């Protein structure tokens, strides 16, 4: 017996150890192995009493889906079916994938509202969501975006992908009706890591895609957005003179990349990059868009401008635009009577500081030769406005410009740093190729004449009491200067907001610049100046806003109910008077409305308009800018202009024709070497083995890097 015990004891110990190891290993494997979610199916003739785990047992309603799904689940919507509701149709759950194209015999499942709504009909306010393969048909109903990402989210959200969707027919009234909205509205929240890929958006009242952290609450942010291989067109369906942008990138938006998109036939602009003006949200916005990348896109036939940049808060704005093709933007008659492929915007009624901002335009191809709809349209290909101060860095290198009977480049502020550009002018061009000074002519309208001046929250009106008609004499965006009024502010250069009528000239409310000397809080004086301060008046308040390069937080120096005094303004209405503070923000102080000469009637001794006269000469004068201005054709291969892209990203994605390829001439091997990340090209960045610059001794100029022989025989892929 003792012998048996001696034999069994080691065997039992070995068995115990073996089973223990199996148990431990099994526990460890279960701990690290992913927990797979369920796959559910939903179809229009399903049954909510089913388990939803197959086609035969599919659910019927989205309400059932939302009540049952959890993280890691996948929901398949039958692709030939449609779901409708009067307002909100689907709210995404965190960690869930929604698939509208894999299951069924159709192309994409349809979600469609049946009535107007103040919100989106698909909302993603949660992280780790995939939404793919849906047809979002607005049915021409009003909604704040067919799909909103982050709107009214109560926390930060991230990791959202929208893929292979069609979004269309959004809005019937002239208000903020987007295709897709990305942003935050609840204050201090961030929406990040959003991908919108392989998606088509068209027929929207406002923007196709709006990346727009709201100014209504403090410090809403967007960080890291990728828009790739999207087709966006026909935005601005109600008021094409003002609205209609393919893609908007606004306010506190960082690290947005737009690539391989076909952005075309939008009524206002292809891409609009801006900071909301001071009247919107005052101190709630803390930054302009930064580290923006716009590359490998086709931007064509947009009504007013291809890419518009407007920084109305003087924040630092940074972005790079490279390897894009611009075709015939800015040719549609619009409210502003201006057109361009690229417009770095300015307003002469507001001086914007561009100090610290950096914009790079490298290896783009600009083709803008069409005749405008009417010859009153002021057109150029690349335009920099004149309302800047400071020293921005705006680099223009390795670009091809081929333009019609208008200037290729206007640099009114003289801020461009440029090299290795090629400018081709069509035969008979009667303009200078590059204009780098601002041309003005002055004309006396009438003198003397009796005029009444008054204002509302936005505009100041000069109403003629007698004398000849003013209709057509003063145009929108002209500067007008009056003499004879008692108020100094009315003698400043004022910007006309609309064309003159028979008896009225309308301007934006005058804006003065000055210095702050003291803030009196009611307890003690706090000297914070002098610093540059801007002033503007709305219906309810007058706002004093500090310059962006001053980091002082005015909330630490002033409070509501305190008293403020100013001096050194050119308009005496603001100087040496005690104003009660009604509102304080990071960079602004508001008081009750201040305005000198609310109504003034009198004889004006002289009225002069300063006209922007772009056509300086009818003599065919070529400015030898970089010695690269040509009167010859740029030797494009030609044929049919590209209307989009063909292929799959990462395999064979290229423009659908090779019209802009060049096999010989000045563009080959004559560009500046720029290095990463600017060494790609539009014909080689979307393929399996990327084509990198240079292929010869130097970069080629323009969007292409030429691999001889150039690709031929590409078919046309319809853009819409």
C-alpha positions as CSV (number, residue, x, y, z in Angstrom):
1,X,0.0,0.0,0.0
2,X,2.8,2.4,0.8
3,X,4.3,1.6,-2.5
4,X,1.0,2.4,-4.3
5,X,0.8,5.7,-2.4
6,X,4.3,6.6,-3.4
7,X,3.4,6.0,-7.1
8,X,0.0,7.7,-7.1
9,X,1.1,10.9,-5.3
10,X,3.4,12.1,-8.1
11,X,0.8,11.2,-10.7
12,X,-1.9,13.1,-8.9
13,X,0.5,16.1,-8.5
14,X,1.2,16.1,-12.3
15,X,-2.4,15.9,-13.1
16,X,-3.2,18.8,-10.8
17,X,-0.5,20.9,-12.3
18,X,-1.6,20.1,-15.9
19,X,-5.2,21.0,-15.2
20,X,-4.1,24.1,-13.4
21,X,-2.1,25.2,-16.4
22,X,-5.0,24.5,-18.8
23,X,-7.3,26.6,-16.5
24,X,-4.8,29.5,-16.3
25,X,-4.1,29.5,-20.1
26,X,-7.9,29.4,-20.9
27,X,-8.5,32.3,-18.5
28,X,-5.7,34.3,-20.1
29,X,-6.9,33.6,-23.7
30,X,-10.4,34.7,-22.8
31,X,-9.0,37.8,-21.2
32,X,-7.2,39.0,-24.4
33,X,-9.4,37.6,-27.1
34,X,-11.8,40.2,-28.5
35,X,-15.4,40.0,-27.6
36,X,-17.3,39.9,-30.9
37,X,-20.6,41.7,-31.1
38,X,-23.8,40.4,-32.7
39,X,-24.8,40.9,-36.3
40,X,-28.4,42.1,-36.7
41,X,-30.6,42.5,-39.8
42,X,-33.4,45.0,-40.4
43,X,-35.8,45.3,-43.3
44,X,-39.0,47.1,-44.1
45,X,-41.2,44.0,-43.8
46,X,-39.4,42.5,-40.8
47,X,-40.9,41.8,-37.4
48,X,-39.6,43.4,-34.1
49,X,-40.6,40.3,-32.2
50,X,-37.9,38.3,-34.0
51,X,-34.3,38.0,-32.8
52,X,-32.9,40.1,-35.7
53,X,-30.0,37.7,-36.2
54,X,-30.8,36.7,-39.9
55,X,-32.7,37.7,-42.9
56,X,-35.5,35.4,-42.0
57,X,-35.8,36.8,-38.5
58,X,-34.9,40.5,-39.3
59,X,-36.3,43.4,-37.4
60,X,-38.6,46.0,-39.0
61,X,-37.9,49.4,-37.3
62,X,-34.9,51.6,-36.4
63,X,-36.5,52.1,-33.0
64,X,-36.0,48.4,-32.3
65,X,-32.4,48.7,-33.5
66,X,-31.6,51.6,-31.2
67,X,-33.2,49.8,-28.2
68,X,-31.2,46.6,-28.7
69,X,-27.7,47.2,-30.1
70,X,-24.6,47.7,-28.0
71,X,-20.9,48.2,-28.6
72,X,-19.3,46.0,-31.3
73,X,-22.6,45.1,-32.9
74,X,-23.1,45.4,-36.7
75,X,-26.5,46.3,-38.1
76,X,-27.3,45.5,-41.7
77,X,-30.1,47.5,-43.3
78,X,-31.7,45.8,-46.4
79,X,-30.3,47.9,-49.3
80,X,-33.5,48.1,-51.3
81,X,-35.6,49.4,-48.5
82,X,-36.5,52.9,-47.2
83,X,-37.1,54.2,-43.7
84,X,-38.9,57.5,-43.0
85,X,-39.9,59.7,-40.1
86,X,-41.1,63.2,-39.5
87,X,-37.8,64.3,-37.8
88,X,-35.0,62.3,-36.3
89,X,-34.6,58.8,-38.0
90,X,-31.4,57.4,-36.5
91,X,-29.2,58.2,-33.5
92,X,-26.0,56.2,-33.5
93,X,-24.9,54.1,-30.5
94,X,-21.3,54.1,-29.4
95,X,-19.1,51.4,-31.0
96,X,-21.8,50.2,-33.5
97,X,-21.4,49.7,-37.3
98,X,-24.4,50.6,-39.5
99,X,-24.2,49.1,-43.0
100,X,-26.8,50.0,-45.6
101,X,-25.2,48.3,-48.7
102,X,-24.0,44.8,-47.9
103,X,-27.4,43.1,-47.3
104,X,-30.1,42.9,-49.9
105,X,-30.5,43.4,-53.7
106,X,-30.3,47.2,-53.8
107,X,-27.5,49.7,-53.9
108,X,-28.0,51.6,-50.6
109,X,-30.7,51.7,-47.9
110,X,-32.6,55.0,-47.9
111,X,-33.3,57.2,-44.9
112,X,-35.7,60.0,-45.7
113,X,-37.5,62.6,-43.6
114,X,-41.2,63.4,-44.3
115,X,-41.2,66.9,-42.7
116,X,-39.1,69.9,-41.9
117,X,-37.0,69.7,-38.8
118,X,-34.6,71.9,-36.7
119,X,-32.1,69.0,-36.4
120,X,-30.5,66.4,-38.5
121,X,-32.3,63.2,-39.4
122,X,-29.2,61.1,-38.7
123,X,-27.1,62.0,-35.6
124,X,-23.8,60.7,-34.4
125,X,-23.0,62.0,-31.0
126,X,-21.0,58.9,-29.8
127,X,-17.5,57.5,-30.5
128,X,-16.3,54.6,-32.5
129,X,-19.2,54.6,-35.0
130,X,-19.1,53.4,-38.7
131,X,-21.9,54.5,-40.9
132,X,-21.6,53.2,-44.5
133,X,-23.6,52.5,-47.6
134,X,-26.7,54.8,-47.1
135,X,-28.7,57.0,-49.3
136,X,-29.7,60.1,-47.2
137,X,-32.5,61.7,-49.2
138,X,-33.6,65.0,-47.6
139,X,-36.7,65.1,-49.8
140,X,-36.1,68.9,-50.1
141,X,-37.0,69.3,-46.4
142,X,-35.3,71.6,-44.0
143,X,-32.9,70.0,-41.6
144,X,-29.7,71.0,-39.9
145,X,-27.7,68.6,-41.9
146,X,-28.8,65.3,-43.2
147,X,-26.1,63.8,-41.0
148,X,-24.6,65.6,-38.0
149,X,-21.4,64.5,-36.2
150,X,-20.9,66.0,-32.7
151,X,-23.9,68.4,-32.9
152,X,-25.2,68.7,-29.3
153,X,-22.9,66.0,-28.1
154,X,-22.5,66.1,-24.3
155,X,-18.9,64.9,-24.3
156,X,-15.9,64.6,-26.5
157,X,-16.4,62.1,-29.3
158,X,-13.9,60.5,-31.7
159,X,-13.3,57.8,-34.3
160,X,-16.3,58.1,-36.7
161,X,-16.2,56.9,-40.3
162,X,-18.8,57.7,-43.0
163,X,-18.2,55.7,-46.1
164,X,-19.9,55.2,-49.5
165,X,-23.0,57.4,-48.8
166,X,-25.1,59.7,-51.0
167,X,-26.5,62.8,-49.4
168,X,-28.8,65.1,-51.3
169,X,-31.7,67.5,-51.6
170,X,-31.3,69.2,-48.2
171,X,-33.4,72.3,-47.4
172,X,-36.0,74.5,-49.0
173,X,-35.5,77.8,-47.1
174,X,-32.5,80.2,-47.0
175,X,-30.9,79.0,-43.8
176,X,-28.2,76.7,-42.4
177,X,-29.1,73.4,-44.2
178,X,-26.0,71.3,-44.6
179,X,-25.3,67.9,-46.2
180,X,-23.0,66.7,-43.4
181,X,-22.1,68.8,-40.3
182,X,-19.0,68.1,-38.2
183,X,-18.5,70.1,-35.0
184,X,-19.6,70.8,-31.5
185,X,-22.2,73.2,-30.1
186,X,-22.3,72.5,-26.3
187,X,-19.1,74.3,-25.3
188,X,-15.6,73.1,-24.5
189,X,-16.0,69.8,-26.4
190,X,-14.0,68.3,-29.3
191,X,-15.0,66.1,-32.2
192,X,-11.9,64.3,-33.5
193,X,-10.7,61.6,-35.9
194,X,-13.6,61.8,-38.4
195,X,-13.3,60.2,-41.8
196,X,-15.7,61.0,-44.7
197,X,-14.7,58.9,-47.6
198,X,-16.2,57.8,-51.0
199,X,-19.3,59.9,-50.5
200,X,-21.3,62.1,-52.8
201,X,-23.2,65.2,-51.7
202,X,-25.4,67.5,-53.8
203,X,-28.4,69.8,-53.8
204,X,-28.0,71.5,-50.4
205,X,-29.1,75.0,-49.4
206,X,-25.8,75.8,-47.6
207,X,-22.6,73.7,-47.5
208,X,-22.1,70.2,-48.7
209,X,-19.8,69.4,-45.7
210,X,-19.5,71.9,-42.9
211,X,-16.6,71.5,-40.5
212,X,-17.9,74.1,-38.2
213,X,-17.3,74.3,-34.4
214,X,-20.0,76.6,-33.3
215,X,-19.3,80.1,-32.1
216,X,-22.4,80.1,-29.9
217,X,-20.5,78.6,-26.9
218,X,-16.9,78.8,-25.7
219,X,-14.1,76.8,-27.3
220,X,-15.8,74.2,-29.4
221,X,-13.2,72.3,-31.4
222,X,-12.7,69.9,-34.3
223,X,-9.4,68.0,-34.6
224,X,-8.3,65.6,-37.3
225,X,-10.8,65.1,-40.2
226,X,-10.1,63.3,-43.4
227,X,-12.3,64.0,-46.5
228,X,-11.2,61.6,-49.3
229,X,-12.6,60.8,-52.7
230,X,-15.8,62.7,-52.2
231,X,-17.9,64.3,-55.0
232,X,-19.6,67.5,-53.9
233,X,-21.6,69.8,-56.2
234,X,-24.6,72.1,-56.6
235,X,-24.7,73.6,-53.2
236,X,-26.5,76.9,-52.6
237,X,-29.8,75.9,-54.2
238,X,-31.8,78.8,-52.8
239,X,-29.6,81.9,-52.8
240,X,-26.7,81.3,-55.1
241,X,-25.5,84.9,-54.8
242,X,-24.4,84.4,-51.1
243,X,-24.5,80.7,-50.1
244,X,-23.4,77.5,-51.7
245,X,-20.0,76.1,-50.6
246,X,-18.8,72.6,-51.2
247,X,-16.7,72.2,-48.1
248,X,-16.5,74.8,-45.2
249,X,-13.6,74.6,-42.7
250,X,-14.3,77.1,-39.9
251,X,-13.1,78.4,-36.6
252,X,-11.3,76.0,-34.2
253,X,-10.6,73.3,-36.7
254,X,-7.2,71.6,-36.7
255,X,-5.6,69.0,-38.9
256,X,-8.3,68.8,-41.6
257,X,-7.2,67.0,-44.8
258,X,-9.1,67.2,-48.1
259,X,-7.8,65.0,-50.8
260,X,-8.9,63.3,-54.1
261,X,-12.2,65.2,-53.9
262,X,-14.1,66.4,-57.0
263,X,-15.6,69.8,-55.8
264,X,-17.5,71.4,-58.6
265,X,-20.4,73.5,-59.8
266,X,-21.1,75.0,-56.3
267,X,-22.9,78.3,-56.6
268,X,-20.5,80.2,-54.3
269,X,-17.2,78.4,-53.6
270,X,-15.6,75.1,-53.7
271,X,-13.8,75.3,-50.4
272,X,-14.3,78.1,-47.8
273,X,-11.9,78.5,-45.0
274,X,-12.8,81.2,-42.5
275,X,-13.2,82.5,-39.0
276,X,-16.6,83.8,-38.0
277,X,-16.6,87.6,-37.7
278,X,-16.4,89.3,-34.3
279,X,-20.2,89.9,-34.2
280,X,-20.6,86.1,-34.0
281,X,-19.7,84.7,-30.6
282,X,-17.1,87.4,-29.8
283,X,-14.7,85.6,-27.4
284,X,-16.0,82.1,-27.9
285,X,-13.7,81.4,-30.8
286,X,-10.0,80.9,-29.8
287,X,-8.3,79.8,-33.1
288,X,-8.5,79.8,-36.8
289,X,-8.1,76.6,-38.8
290,X,-4.6,75.3,-38.5
291,X,-2.5,72.6,-40.3
292,X,-5.1,72.4,-43.1
293,X,-4.1,70.2,-46.0
294,X,-5.8,70.5,-49.4
295,X,-4.2,68.2,-52.0
296,X,-4.8,66.1,-55.1
297,X,-8.3,67.6,-55.7
298,X,-10.1,68.7,-58.8
299,X,-11.8,72.1,-58.0
300,X,-13.8,73.3,-61.0
301,X,-16.6,75.6,-62.2
302,X,-17.5,77.0,-58.8
303,X,-19.4,80.2,-59.1
304,X,-17.5,82.8,-57.2
305,X,-14.3,81.2,-56.1
306,X,-12.5,77.8,-56.0
307,X,-10.9,78.3,-52.6
308,X,-11.8,81.3,-50.4
309,X,-9.8,82.2,-47.2
310,X,-11.2,84.8,-44.8
311,X,-9.6,85.3,-41.3
312,X,-11.8,87.9,-39.7
313,X,-10.3,87.5,-36.1
314,X,-6.6,87.9,-37.0
315,X,-5.8,84.5,-35.6
316,X,-2.9,82.5,-36.9
317,X,-4.1,80.4,-39.8
318,X,-2.0,77.7,-41.5
319,X,-2.5,75.4,-44.4
320,X,-0.9,73.9,-47.5
321,X,-2.5,73.5,-50.9
322,X,-0.6,71.3,-53.3
323,X,-1.0,69.1,-56.4
324,X,-4.6,70.4,-57.1
325,X,-6.2,71.1,-60.5
326,X,-8.3,74.3,-60.6
327,X,-10.6,74.7,-63.7
328,X,-12.7,77.8,-64.6
329,X,-13.7,78.9,-61.1
330,X,-15.2,82.4,-60.5
331,X,-16.9,82.8,-63.8
332,X,-20.5,83.2,-62.6
333,X,-22.0,86.6,-62.0
334,X,-22.4,87.0,-58.3
335,X,-23.3,89.6,-55.6
336,X,-19.7,90.6,-55.1
337,X,-18.8,90.9,-58.8
338,X,-15.5,89.1,-58.2
339,X,-14.2,85.8,-59.3
340,X,-11.0,83.7,-58.7
341,X,-9.6,80.2,-58.4
342,X,-8.0,81.2,-55.1
343,X,-9.0,84.3,-53.1
344,X,-7.1,85.1,-49.9
345,X,-9.9,87.5,-48.7
346,X,-9.8,90.9,-47.1
347,X,-12.1,93.7,-46.4
348,X,-10.9,97.3,-46.3
349,X,-13.4,98.2,-43.6
350,X,-11.6,95.8,-41.2
351,X,-7.9,95.5,-41.0
352,X,-6.9,91.8,-40.4
353,X,-3.6,90.9,-38.9
354,X,-2.0,88.0,-40.7
355,X,1.1,87.9,-38.5
356,X,2.2,84.3,-37.9
357,X,-0.1,82.8,-40.6
358,X,1.5,80.5,-43.2
359,X,-0.1,79.4,-46.4
360,X,1.7,77.3,-49.0
361,X,0.5,76.9,-52.6
362,X,2.8,74.3,-54.4
363,X,2.6,72.5,-57.7
364,X,-1.0,73.3,-58.6
365,X,-2.4,73.7,-62.1
366,X,-4.7,76.6,-62.8
367,X,-6.7,76.7,-66.0
368,X,-9.0,79.7,-66.2
369,X,-9.6,80.8,-69.8
370,X,-13.4,81.0,-70.2
371,X,-15.2,84.3,-70.8
372,X,-17.2,85.5,-67.8
373,X,-21.0,85.7,-67.9
374,X,-20.8,89.5,-68.2
375,X,-17.9,91.8,-68.5
376,X,-18.7,93.6,-65.2
377,X,-17.2,90.6,-63.3
378,X,-13.7,91.3,-61.9
379,X,-11.8,88.1,-62.4
380,X,-8.3,86.7,-61.7
381,X,-6.9,83.3,-61.1
382,X,-5.0,83.9,-57.8
383,X,-5.9,86.9,-55.7
384,X,-4.6,88.3,-52.5
385,X,-6.6,91.2,-51.1
386,X,-5.4,94.5,-49.7
387,X,-6.7,94.5,-46.1
388,X,-3.8,92.8,-44.3
389,X,-1.3,94.0,-41.8
390,X,1.6,92.1,-40.3
391,X,3.9,89.7,-42.1
392,X,2.2,86.5,-43.2
393,X,4.1,83.8,-45.1
394,X,2.3,83.0,-48.3
395,X,4.4,80.8,-50.6
396,X,3.6,80.4,-54.3
397,X,5.9,77.9,-56.0
398,X,5.9,75.5,-58.9
399,X,2.4,76.4,-60.1
400,X,1.1,76.6,-63.7
401,X,-1.3,79.4,-64.6
402,X,-3.2,79.5,-67.9
403,X,-5.6,82.4,-68.0
404,X,-7.9,84.4,-70.3
405,X,-8.3,88.1,-70.7
406,X,-7.6,89.0,-67.0
407,X,-4.6,89.0,-64.7
408,X,-3.2,85.7,-63.6
409,X,-2.2,86.9,-60.1
410,X,-3.1,90.0,-58.1
411,X,-1.2,90.6,-54.9
412,X,-2.6,93.8,-53.5
413,X,-0.9,93.4,-50.1
414,X,2.5,92.6,-51.6
415,X,2.9,89.5,-49.4
416,X,3.6,86.7,-51.8
417,X,6.9,84.8,-51.7
418,X,7.2,83.2,-55.1
419,X,9.4,81.2,-57.4
420,X,9.4,78.7,-60.3
421,X,5.8,79.5,-61.4
422,X,4.8,79.5,-65.1
423,X,2.2,81.9,-66.3
424,X,0.6,81.5,-69.8
425,X,-1.7,84.1,-71.3
426,X,-4.1,83.5,-74.1
427,X,-3.5,85.4,-77.2
428,X,-4.7,89.0,-77.0
429,X,-4.6,89.3,-73.2
430,X,-4.8,93.0,-72.4
431,X,-3.8,92.9,-68.8
432,X,-0.6,92.6,-66.9
433,X,0.1,89.0,-65.9
434,X,0.7,90.0,-62.3
435,X,-0.5,93.0,-60.5
436,X,1.1,93.8,-57.2
437,X,-0.2,97.2,-56.3
438,X,-3.7,98.4,-55.7
439,X,-5.1,100.6,-58.5
440,X,-7.6,103.3,-57.5
441,X,-9.4,105.9,-59.4
442,X,-11.6,108.6,-57.9
443,X,-14.7,110.2,-59.3
444,X,-16.9,113.1,-57.9
445,X,-20.5,111.9,-57.8
446,X,-22.1,115.2,-57.1
447,X,-21.4,118.3,-55.1
448,X,-23.1,119.9,-53.2
449,X,-26.1,117.8,-52.2
450,X,-28.4,117.4,-49.2
451,X,-28.1,114.0,-47.6
452,X,-29.6,112.2,-44.6
453,X,-27.5,109.5,-42.8
454,X,-28.9,106.9,-40.5
455,X,-28.1,103.3,-39.5
456,X,-29.4,100.0,-38.2
457,X,-27.5,97.1,-36.6
458,X,-25.5,96.3,-39.7
459,X,-25.5,99.1,-42.2
460,X,-25.3,102.9,-42.5
461,X,-27.5,104.5,-45.1
462,X,-26.9,107.8,-47.0
463,X,-30.3,108.9,-48.4
464,X,-30.3,111.7,-51.0
465,X,-32.9,114.4,-50.6
466,X,-32.5,116.0,-54.0
467,X,-30.3,115.9,-57.1
468,X,-29.7,113.3,-59.9
469,X,-30.1,109.6,-59.5
470,X,-27.3,107.6,-57.9
471,X,-28.3,104.3,-59.5
472,X,-25.3,102.5,-60.9
473,X,-22.8,105.2,-60.0
474,X,-21.4,103.4,-56.9
475,X,-20.9,99.6,-56.9
476,X,-20.6,97.0,-54.2
477,X,-17.1,96.9,-52.5
478,X,-16.3,100.4,-53.7
479,X,-14.8,102.7,-51.1
480,X,-16.7,105.9,-50.5
481,X,-15.5,109.1,-48.7
482,X,-17.8,112.0,-47.7
483,X,-16.9,115.5,-46.7
484,X,-19.1,118.0,-44.9
485,X,-20.5,115.9,-42.1
486,X,-19.9,117.0,-38.6
487,X,-19.0,113.4,-37.5
488,X,-15.4,112.4,-38.3
489,X,-16.4,108.8,-38.7
490,X,-18.5,109.6,-41.7
491,X,-15.5,111.1,-43.4
492,X,-13.5,107.8,-43.2
493,X,-13.2,105.5,-46.2
494,X,-16.4,103.4,-46.0
495,X,-17.0,100.2,-47.8
496,X,-20.2,100.1,-50.0
497,X,-22.2,97.0,-49.2
498,X,-24.5,97.0,-52.3
499,X,-24.9,98.7,-55.6
500,X,-26.4,102.2,-55.2
501,X,-30.0,102.9,-55.9
502,X,-31.6,106.1,-57.2
503,X,-31.7,107.7,-53.7
504,X,-29.5,105.6,-51.5
505,X,-25.9,104.5,-50.9
506,X,-25.5,101.7,-48.3
507,X,-22.2,101.0,-46.4
508,X,-21.2,98.7,-43.7
509,X,-21.3,100.4,-40.3
510,X,-18.2,102.5,-39.8
511,X,-15.4,100.8,-37.8
512,X,-12.7,102.7,-36.0
513,X,-9.3,101.6,-34.7
514,X,-7.8,103.1,-31.6
515,X,-6.0,102.4,-28.4
516,X,-7.2,101.4,-24.9
517,X,-5.6,103.3,-22.1
518,X,-7.4,102.3,-18.9
519,X,-10.1,100.0,-17.7
520,X,-11.9,101.2,-14.5
521,X,-13.5,98.3,-12.8
522,X,-15.2,100.3,-10.0
523,X,-12.4,99.4,-7.5
524,X,-9.2,100.4,-9.1
525,X,-7.7,101.4,-12.5
526,X,-6.0,98.6,-14.4
527,X,-3.7,99.8,-17.1
528,X,-3.5,97.2,-19.9
529,X,-2.4,99.3,-22.8
530,X,-1.9,100.8,-25.1
531,X,-3.0,98.0,-27.6
532,X,-4.7,98.0,-30.9
533,X,-8.5,97.7,-30.5
534,X,-11.3,97.4,-33.0
535,X,-14.9,98.6,-32.5
536,X,-18.2,97.6,-34.0
537,X,-21.8,98.1,-33.1
538,X,-24.7,95.7,-33.4
539,X,-28.4,96.2,-32.6
540,X,-27.8,95.6,-28.9
541,X,-24.2,96.4,-28.0
542,X,-21.0,98.1,-29.0
543,X,-18.0,95.7,-28.9
544,X,-14.4,96.7,-28.3
545,X,-12.1,93.8,-29.4
546,X,-8.4,93.5,-28.8
547,X,-5.9,92.5,-31.4
548,X,-5.0,88.8,-31.7
549,X,-1.4,89.3,-30.9
550,X,-2.2,90.6,-27.4
551,X,-2.6,87.6,-25.0
552,X,-4.2,89.6,-22.2
553,X,-7.4,87.9,-20.8
554,X,-9.8,90.9,-20.4
555,X,-12.0,88.8,-18.1
556,X,-9.3,89.2,-15.4
557,X,-9.4,93.0,-15.7
558,X,-13.0,94.0,-16.2
559,X,-16.4,92.8,-15.0
560,X,-20.1,93.4,-15.9
561,X,-21.2,96.6,-14.2
562,X,-17.8,98.1,-14.2
563,X,-16.9,101.4,-16.0
564,X,-14.6,101.7,-19.0
565,X,-13.0,104.7,-20.6
566,X,-11.1,104.9,-23.9
567,X,-9.0,107.4,-25.7
568,X,-7.0,107.8,-29.0
569,X,-9.8,106.7,-31.3
570,X,-10.2,108.7,-34.5
571,X,-13.9,108.8,-33.8
572,X,-14.5,111.1,-30.8
573,X,-17.7,109.3,-29.9
574,X,-15.6,106.6,-28.2
575,X,-13.2,108.8,-26.3
576,X,-13.0,110.1,-22.7
577,X,-16.5,108.9,-21.8
578,X,-17.5,106.5,-19.0
579,X,-19.4,103.5,-20.4
580,X,-21.0,100.8,-18.2
581,X,-19.7,97.3,-19.1
582,X,-22.5,94.9,-20.1
583,X,-20.5,91.9,-21.2
584,X,-16.8,90.7,-20.9
585,X,-15.0,88.0,-22.9
586,X,-11.5,86.7,-23.4
587,X,-10.8,89.4,-26.0
588,X,-13.7,91.7,-26.0
589,X,-15.7,94.2,-23.8
590,X,-19.3,95.2,-24.6
591,X,-21.2,98.3,-23.6
592,X,-24.5,99.7,-24.5
593,X,-24.7,100.8,-28.2
594,X,-22.6,103.8,-29.1
595,X,-23.0,105.6,-32.3
596,X,-22.2,109.2,-33.3
597,X,-24.7,111.0,-35.6
598,X,-27.6,108.5,-35.3
599,X,-29.4,110.8,-37.8
600,X,-27.8,113.7,-39.5
601,X,-29.1,115.8,-42.3
602,X,-27.2,118.5,-44.1
603,X,-25.5,119.8,-47.2
604,X,-22.6,117.6,-48.1
605,X,-20.0,119.8,-49.8
606,X,-18.3,116.9,-51.7
607,X,-19.1,113.2,-52.3
608,X,-16.3,111.1,-53.7
609,X,-16.2,107.4,-54.6
610,X,-13.0,105.5,-54.8
611,X,-13.3,102.9,-57.5
612,X,-11.3,99.7,-57.8
613,X,-10.2,99.9,-61.4
614,X,-8.5,96.6,-62.3
615,X,-8.0,97.1,-66.0
616,X,-5.1,99.6,-65.9
617,X,-4.3,99.4,-69.6
618,X,-5.6,98.1,-72.8
619,X,-2.0,97.7,-74.0
620,X,-0.9,94.0,-74.1
621,X,1.7,94.5,-71.4
622,X,3.5,91.5,-70.0
623,X,5.1,91.8,-66.5
624,X,8.2,89.7,-66.5
625,X,7.4,88.3,-63.0
626,X,10.1,85.7,-62.4
627,X,10.8,85.9,-66.1
628,X,8.4,83.0,-66.6
629,X,5.4,84.8,-68.2
630,X,4.6,83.2,-71.6
631,X,2.3,84.1,-74.4
632,X,2.4,80.5,-75.7
633,X,0.2,77.5,-74.9
634,X,1.3,75.5,-71.9
635,X,1.5,72.3,-74.0
636,X,-1.1,70.3,-72.1
637,X,-1.9,67.0,-73.8
638,X,-5.5,68.3,-74.0
639,X,-8.5,66.4,-75.2
640,X,-11.4,66.3,-72.7
641,X,-11.1,68.1,-69.4
642,X,-11.2,65.9,-66.3
643,X,-14.5,65.6,-64.6
644,X,-13.4,63.6,-61.6
645,X,-11.4,60.6,-60.6
646,X,-11.4,57.0,-61.7
647,X,-10.1,54.0,-59.8
648,X,-9.7,53.0,-56.1
649,X,-7.6,54.8,-53.6
650,X,-4.4,52.9,-52.9
651,X,-4.7,50.9,-56.1
652,X,-5.3,53.1,-59.2
653,X,-7.0,56.4,-58.3
654,X,-6.1,59.1,-60.9
655,X,-7.9,61.9,-62.7
656,X,-10.3,60.4,-65.3
657,X,-8.5,62.1,-68.2
658,X,-4.9,63.2,-68.7
659,X,-5.7,66.6,-70.2
660,X,-3.2,68.4,-68.0
661,X,-0.2,66.1,-68.6
662,X,2.7,67.7,-70.3
663,X,5.4,65.7,-72.1
664,X,7.6,68.6,-73.2
665,X,8.2,72.2,-72.5
666,X,9.1,74.6,-69.7
667,X,7.2,72.6,-67.0
668,X,9.6,69.7,-67.1
669,X,12.4,69.6,-64.5
670,X,12.2,73.3,-63.8
671,X,10.5,73.3,-60.4
672,X,11.9,74.0,-57.0
673,X,12.6,71.0,-54.9
674,X,10.3,71.1,-51.9
675,X,10.7,67.7,-50.1
676,X,8.2,65.8,-48.0
677,X,5.2,66.0,-47.8
678,X,5.1,68.0,-51.1
679,X,6.8,65.3,-53.2
680,X,3.6,63.6,-54.4
681,X,1.6,64.3,-57.5
682,X,-2.1,64.1,-58.6
683,X,-1.3,61.3,-61.0
684,X,0.7,59.2,-58.6
685,X,-0.4,59.7,-54.9
686,X,-3.5,57.5,-55.2
687,X,-1.9,54.4,-56.8
688,X,-0.5,51.2,-55.3
689,X,3.1,52.3,-55.7
690,X,3.1,56.1,-55.3
691,X,4.9,58.2,-57.9
692,X,7.2,60.6,-56.1
693,X,8.9,63.8,-57.2
694,X,11.4,64.2,-58.8
695,X,11.5,61.7,-61.7
696,X,14.0,63.8,-63.5
697,X,16.6,66.3,-62.3
698,X,14.1,68.5,-60.5
699,X,10.4,68.8,-59.7
700,X,8.1,69.3,-62.6
701,X,5.9,72.4,-62.4
702,X,2.2,71.9,-62.0
703,X,0.0,69.2,-60.4
704,X,1.6,66.3,-62.5
705,X,4.9,64.6,-62.2
706,X,5.5,63.2,-65.6
707,X,6.3,59.5,-66.1
708,X,7.0,59.0,-69.8
709,X,5.1,57.8,-71.5
710,X,2.1,59.4,-69.8
711,X,-1.0,57.3,-69.2
712,X,-3.3,57.1,-72.2
713,X,-6.7,55.8,-73.0
714,X,-8.4,56.7,-69.8
715,X,-12.2,56.7,-69.9
716,X,-14.5,59.4,-68.7
717,X,-16.2,58.8,-65.4
718,X,-19.3,60.9,-65.0
719,X,-19.0,63.5,-62.1
720,X,-22.5,63.2,-61.0
